[in-house]
């Protein structure tokens, strides 16, 4: 089984604009993973992306 991030053709989103937020990106990522994601890992991933 491959993770969605590895299989994604469009890349990964990051918080880069004023209307973006880490909380929104976290919720969107977890919801996109049907709540099956390890939320600690998602939180680390969201905060580790370049801005």
JOCOR-V254753 format. One line per field, one symbol per residue. ss: DSSP state (~ for helix, > for strand, _ for the rest). phi: phi as a letter, one per 30 degrees, with the letter a starting at -180 (. if undefined). A space follows every 10 residues. Layout:
ss = ???
phi = ???
This chain:
ss = ___~~~~___ __________ _~~~~~~~~~ ~~______~~ ~~~~~~~~__ _
phi = .cdddddddc icdbdbbedd bddddddddd ddchicdddd dddddddcdd c
